[in-house]
Amino acid sequence: MFDPVTLPLIFASLMGLSILLYVVLDGFDLGVGLLFPFASEPERDRMIASIGPFWDANETWLVLAIGLLLVAFPAAHGAILTALYLPVAVMLIGLILRGVAFEFRAKAPVAHKRPWDAAFWAGSLMTALSQGFMLGLYIMGLRWGWAEIAFASLTAVALAVAYSFIGAAWTILKTDGDLQIKAVSWARGGIWGVVLGMGAVSVATPLVSARIFDKWFRFPEIVALAPLPMMSGLLVALLWLSLRRLPTRDDSFAWFPFAGAVTLMVLGFFGMAYSFYPYIVPDKLTIWQAASSTEALTIILIGTLFVLPVILCYTVLAYVIFRGKATKLSYG
């Protein structure tokens, strides 16, 4: 039914979709955790209430992406995770710390709540920085050198600030009153992290690979791709202008910063996907070279066709059921 050319493309698309959904969905709840030091204790409770129904389900997309990488592209899984072993370990520790802190802060006495809040922030920071570091090393060809580490450190900080921006945008959407006003000020600062991160990735990616440089800057591709950076620049300007006007009395525009942040991340993701295609390990392994056998991919695809709709359905259902403003946090 499927040929050896089509199947790897299908799985690469599914893995890309999983990564994109993880970055967007878990990005905002990581961002909320990163903003904890700037909020009071009642505000932190409200922020936790805004992500409580979603945060653990958001991480499903990371599990799915890594699972697809393992079963569909085992050669790439070995090469990528071997090169990124240290930051992956830091990320896993951060995710565990976040999960433990999230649950224990709900049950801890008031006097012990602050240390768990600090642990939730630390876990969020470790996760965000390690993901940004991995992104930088991937762009630099999975090489460990002083220049590569310096660039990866830059992308680590930039991604953490970008997560804090989308976290602030989510807080604007889900809250009101003084906390919403404070979230607007957070977003005004965080948007520059988004600009820095996207700018650094956009400049570095074509410079580290002559192949990627040719894909972006030769004619007629440079003309066809020009709308992508133009749309991104326009969207950043619209976000900045909208944040200058927020909050509004009727709260009618509170959705725009979050929608704009999501759109900006989607545009950046497609730019990176175009840059690295058809390679899954930069300039070393293509999608087809790293793919499992056609028979194995066919069997895995059958299972995926059952699992993926279930994950999508309960994700959408959760966001529909818990739409609207976050209410006061209660564990009664």
LUMNU-431934 format. One line per field, with one value per residue (C-alpha): x, y, z; residue in one letter. Coordinates in pm, whole numbers. Layout:
LUMNU-431934
xx = [X,...] .
yy = [Y,...] .
zz = [Z,...] .
residu = [a,...] .
end
This chain:
LUMNU-431934
xx = [0,289,623,969,970,631,640,949,797,475,664,887,571,411,727,746,382,449,753,563,266,499,691,368,167,434,609,339,324,703,681,431,678,961,755,700,969,790,450,310,188,-183,-82,122,-184,-387,-113,-102,-481,-449,-221,-340,-575,-323,42,93,-107,107,414,249,364,729,690,525,797,1082,892,847,1215,1313,1087,1078,1432,1648,1978,1893,1773,2112,2310,2103,2060,2424,2536,2277,2304,2397,2127,1867,1955,1921,1584,1454,1564,1389,1066,1072,1135,845,608,702,686,349,193,362,289,-80,-40,236,158,162,503,652,485,754,1032,808,736,1112,1149,878,1062,1398,1252,1097,1427,1630,1387,1372,1748,1831,1584,1731,2082,1981,1832,2155,2372,2138,2166,2546,2551,2559,2924,3075,3324,3365,3188,2906,2867,2860,2587,2391,2411,2267,1977,1921,1867,1665,1430,1379,1282,1059,884,836,679,424,367,292,62,-123,-157,-304,-558,-654,-657,-782,-728,-388,-232,-330,-177,143,145,126,443,613,516,650,994,974,898,1257,1372,1160,1318,1669,1612,1456,1717,2008,1869,1789,2141,2335,2151,2256,2607,2690,2581,2648,2357,2112,2257,2186,1831,1748,1952,1967,1720,1420,1397,1494,1189,951,1066,1070,711,820,1057,829,528,736,851,496,364,626,523,153,231,423,140,-124,71,84,-300,-364,-544,-875,-1189,-1396,-1100,-1188,-827,-666,-649,-422,-81,-117,-244,37,303,176,175,528,650,477,647,986,930,847,1152,1375,1200,1264,1627,1713,1497,1569,1820,1714,2072,2217,2415,2473,2156,1853,1502,1527,1875,1768,1428,1328,1224,905,742,820,699,374,299,394,172,-132,-79,-18,-348,-526,-315,-276,-649,-705,-431,-565,-922,-848,-616,-887,-1150,-942,-900,-1272,-1386,-1147,-1185,-1235,-1064,-883,-1070,-932,-718,-883,-782,-1096] .
yy = [0,237,254,301,669,768,591,770,1102,1019,938,1244,1456,1286,1336,1701,1752,1598,1821,2133,2056,1986,2312,2513,2333,2244,2570,2781,2576,2576,2952,2983,2801,3030,3333,3209,3431,3743,3651,3660,3344,3400,3481,3160,2965,3127,3053,2689,2673,2797,2507,2238,2056,2055,2039,1662,1586,1839,1623,1333,1493,1475,1104,1047,1237,1044,718,783,873,545,308,484,625,411,516,883,812,665,946,1233,1107,998,1352,1511,1270,1533,1795,1517,1394,1751,1785,1461,1566,1899,1731,1497,1789,1982,1690,1621,1990,2034,1753,1821,2196,2102,1891,2073,2294,2665,2701,2442,2565,2813,2551,2350,2665,2714,2352,2398,2704,2522,2225,2456,2642,2321,2186,2506,2567,2206,2210,2534,2393,2083,2301,2498,2187,2034,2345,2331,1972,1793,1888,1972,2257,2594,2778,2522,2537,2918,2921,2649,2853,3152,2948,2798,3142,3264,2964,3000,3365,3268,3012,3280,3500,3241,3162,3529,3533,3230,3407,3711,3482,3284,3551,3901,4187,4266,3935,3999,4349,4200,3932,4204,4361,4018,3968,4309,4205,3845,3930,4043,3692,3559,3807,3723,3348,3350,3596,3388,3067,3238,3382,3078,2803,2903,2997,2651,2469,2566,2343,2534,2867,2769,2659,3004,3248,3117,3237,3185,3035,3365,3530,3243,3229,3605,3607,3387,3638,3924,3759,3694,4056,4183,3949,4068,4428,4343,4163,4462,4700,4474,4452,4831,4838,4557,4501,4625,4689,4418,4174,4121,4124,3902,3608,3780,3760,3385,3328,3546,3364,3027,3149,3284,2948,2766,2993,2936,2560,2545,2754,2507,2207,2350,2421,2068,1864,1593,1534,1409,1411,1737,1671,1306,1096,1164,1057,753,648,652,489,141,-120,-68,-369,-233,116,-25,-207,98,320,100,143,516,559,434,614,958,1038,938,1176,1456,1401,1408,1708,1905,1788,1910,2256,2276,2166,2398,2699,3043,3217,3019,3024,3039,2733,2487,2137,2069] .
zz = [0,81,-95,64,-37,103,441,580,472,657,975,945,914,1218,1422,1314,1412,1755,1814,1705,1930,2221,2177,2161,2430,2683,2595,2757,3079,3104,3053,3336,3563,3454,3559,3915,4078,3950,4097,4450,4619,4538,4178,4156,4267,3990,3735,3846,3810,3450,3347,3589,3349,3064,3171,3205,2887,2696,2764,2578,2255,2364,2443,2104,1916,2083,2037,1665,1635,1801,1606,1268,1249,1482,1322,1374,1729,1815,1654,1797,2152,2174,2083,2314,2608,2869,2789,2753,3104,3239,3065,3216,3565,3512,3398,3699,3934,3780,3818,4179,4274,4102,4303,4639,4645,4646,4961,5148,5451,5378,5545,5305,4989,4888,4849,4615,4415,4384,4274,4010,3878,3882,3694,3436,3392,3356,3097,2892,2893,2803,2512,2382,2418,2221,1949,1919,1898,1638,1422,1457,1329,1667,1715,2054,2030,2198,1916,1911,2291,2284,2019,2200,2521,2334,2195,2542,2697,2398,2406,2781,2732,2438,2658,2922,2654,2546,2916,2977,2673,2814,3149,2973,2805,3116,3389,3458,3699,3849,3739,3377,3395,3534,3260,2995,3136,3135,2770,2670,2793,2673,2312,2269,2364,2080,1839,1964,1940,1594,1471,1602,1449,1119,1087,1210,1022,668,784,924,607,247,144,364,247,-114,-26,114,-93,-447,-710,-736,-382,-218,-377,-297,68,129,270,563,733,626,793,1106,1124,1072,1341,1593,1521,1567,1892,2023,1930,2086,2411,2425,2418,2666,2890,2745,2950,2783,2759,2393,2271,2534,2290,2039,2216,2264,1909,1774,1977,1853,1491,1529,1662,1373,1118,1282,1287,917,838,1023,865,520,605,717,478,366,650,992,1121,983,663,765,745,529,626,397,511,877,828,943,685,486,658,1004,918,778,1104,1314,1098,1165,1540,1499,1313,1626,1888,1731,1693,2057,2175,1954,2074,2447,2399,2218,2470,2764,2613,2531,2878,3063,2835,2981,3270,3539,3865,4218,4295,4534,4647,4848] .
residu = [m,f,d,p,v,t,l,p,l,i,f,a,s,l,m,g,l,s,i,l,l,y,v,v,l,d,g,f,d,l,g,v,g,l,l,f,p,f,a,s,e,p,e,r,d,r,m,i,a,s,i,g,p,f,w,d,a,n,e,t,w,l,v,l,a,i,g,l,l,l,v,a,f,p,a,a,h,g,a,i,l,t,a,l,y,l,p,v,a,v,m,l,i,g,l,i,l,r,g,v,a,f,e,f,r,a,k,a,p,v,a,h,k,r,p,w,d,a,a,f,w,a,g,s,l,m,t,a,l,s,q,g,f,m,l,g,l,y,i,m,g,l,r,w,g,w,a,e,i,a,f,a,s,l,t,a,v,a,l,a,v,a,y,s,f,i,g,a,a,w,t,i,l,k,t,d,g,d,l,q,i,k,a,v,s,w,a,r,g,g,i,w,g,v,v,l,g,m,g,a,v,s,v,a,t,p,l,v,s,a,r,i,f,d,k,w,f,r,f,p,e,i,v,a,l,a,p,l,p,m,m,s,g,l,l,v,a,l,l,w,l,s,l,r,r,l,p,t,r,d,d,s,f,a,w,f,p,f,a,g,a,v,t,l,m,v,l,g,f,f,g,m,a,y,s,f,y,p,y,i,v,p,d,k,l,t,i,w,q,a,a,s,s,t,e,a,l,t,i,i,l,i,g,t,l,f,v,l,p,v,i,l,c,y,t,v,l,a,y,v,i,f,r,g,k,a,t,k,l,s,y,g] .
end
